[in-house]
Amino acid sequence: MVTSRKDLWASLKTSRRANHEGESAPIAVQIAGTDAQMMHEAAAYNIDKGAQIIDINMGCPTKKVCNKWAGSALMQDEALALEIIQAVVKAAEPHKVPVTLKMRTGWCATHKNALNIALAAQDAGIQMLTVHGRTREQGYKGQAEYDTMAEIKAVCASRW
Ligand SMILES: Cc1cc2nc3c(=O)[nH]c(=O)nc-3n(C[C@H](O)[C@H](O)[C@H](O)COP(=O)(O)O)c2cc1C
């Protein structure tokens, strides 16, 4: 996972993550952020650095990421989530680099909107979807929602 914050790209941690020397294909880079333009630029930067797949992080539950409205926090704002997806696809399309999306089933038990986001993402050109079958509220604990994952898979597959 690489931040979309430009000011951190030269840091040791991020520059190591963005260096793919000696890695075998396919080289996939997950980007995290909260601003569509910054995510567009992060996709372009990582493609330039050798990324062959760009994944968008909408699943991370940590406070460090969510407090900045990135990761799973984006699921609370579908318009912003879609804006980011569209911006990243726009950056990757000219390079024929597929964009994928990682998300959860929603923010919390009363806010489960994974299917809505999945459908919008599919329409926007997302090539693959990974669903962690829990809400952000659940973190890594509790029963995974296999029924939600199955529903998303069935509905999206029926629209290809
Ligand atoms: C320590 C740790 C770090 C993780 N880092 C990422 C990450 O950077 N990006 C991501 O999309 N998922 C990340 N995940 C989530 C996992 O990819 C996975 O979705 C989650 O663990 C649920 O799958 P499981 O029930 O098989 O563990 C992380 C999980 C753990 C435990």
Ligand as a Chemical Component Dictionary entry (heavy atoms), coordinates in Angstrom:
data_LIG
# 
_chem_comp.id                   LIG 
_chem_comp.type                 NON-POLYMER 
_chem_comp.pdbx_formal_charge   0 
_chem_comp.three_letter_code    LIG 
# 
loop_
_chem_comp_atom.comp_id 
_chem_comp_atom.atom_id 
_chem_comp_atom.alt_atom_id 
_chem_comp_atom.type_symbol 
_chem_comp_atom.charge 
_chem_comp_atom.model_Cartn_x 
_chem_comp_atom.model_Cartn_y 
_chem_comp_atom.model_Cartn_z 
_chem_comp_atom.pdbx_ordinal 
LIG C1  C1  C 0 -1.729  -6.857  9.356 1  
LIG C2  C2  C 0 -2.684  -6.744  8.198 2  
LIG C3  C3  C 0 -2.369  -5.872  7.171 3  
LIG C4  C4  C 0 -3.232  -5.723  6.087 4  
LIG N1  N1  N 0 -2.907  -4.849  5.095 5  
LIG C5  C5  C 0 -3.752  -4.704  4.040 6  
LIG C6  C6  C 0 -3.443  -3.791  2.993 7  
LIG O1  O1  O 0 -2.419  -3.096  2.989 8  
LIG N2  N2  N 0 -4.326  -3.692  1.973 9  
LIG C7  C7  C 0 -5.475  -4.432  1.930 10 
LIG O2  O2  O 0 -6.239  -4.298  0.977 11 
LIG N3  N3  N 0 -5.791  -5.308  2.904 12 
LIG C8  C8  C 0 -4.967  -5.449  3.948 13 
LIG N4  N4  N 0 -5.291  -6.333  4.950 14 
LIG C9  C9  C 0 -6.576  -7.066  4.895 15 
LIG C10 C10 C 0 -6.455  -8.477  4.274 16 
LIG O3  O3  O 0 -6.026  -8.365  2.937 17 
LIG C11 C11 C 0 -7.792  -9.238  4.288 18 
LIG O4  O4  O 0 -8.754  -8.543  3.536 19 
LIG C12 C12 C 0 -8.342  -9.435  5.666 20 
LIG O5  O5  O 0 -7.347  -9.897  6.518 21 
LIG C13 C13 C 0 -9.553  -10.394 5.672 22 
LIG O6  O6  O 0 -9.216  -11.645 5.142 23 
LIG P1  P1  P 0 -8.981  -12.910 6.098 24 
LIG O7  O7  O 0 -10.279 -13.099 6.854 25 
LIG O8  O8  O 0 -8.666  -14.033 5.147 26 
LIG O9  O9  O 0 -7.843  -12.544 7.004 27 
LIG C14 C14 C 0 -4.435  -6.485  6.040 28 
LIG C15 C15 C 0 -4.724  -7.373  7.086 29 
LIG C16 C16 C 0 -3.880  -7.504  8.149 30 
LIG C17 C17 C 0 -4.255  -8.452  9.256 31 
# 
loop_
_chem_comp_bond.comp_id 
_chem_comp_bond.atom_id_1 
_chem_comp_bond.atom_id_2 
_chem_comp_bond.value_order 
_chem_comp_bond.pdbx_ordinal 
LIG C1  C2  SING 1  
LIG C2  C3  SING 2  
LIG C2  C16 DOUB 3  
LIG C3  C4  DOUB 4  
LIG C4  N1  SING 5  
LIG C4  C14 SING 6  
LIG N1  C5  DOUB 7  
LIG C5  C6  SING 8  
LIG C5  C8  SING 9  
LIG C6  O1  DOUB 10 
LIG C6  N2  SING 11 
LIG N2  C7  SING 12 
LIG C7  O2  DOUB 13 
LIG C7  N3  SING 14 
LIG N3  C8  DOUB 15 
LIG C8  N4  SING 16 
LIG N4  C9  SING 17 
LIG N4  C14 SING 18 
LIG C9  C10 SING 19 
LIG C10 O3  SING 20 
LIG C10 C11 SING 21 
LIG C11 O4  SING 22 
LIG C11 C12 SING 23 
LIG C12 O5  SING 24 
LIG C12 C13 SING 25 
LIG C13 O6  SING 26 
LIG O6  P1  SING 27 
LIG P1  O7  DOUB 28 
LIG P1  O8  SING 29 
LIG P1  O9  SING 30 
LIG C14 C15 DOUB 31 
LIG C15 C16 SING 32 
LIG C16 C17 SING 33 
# 
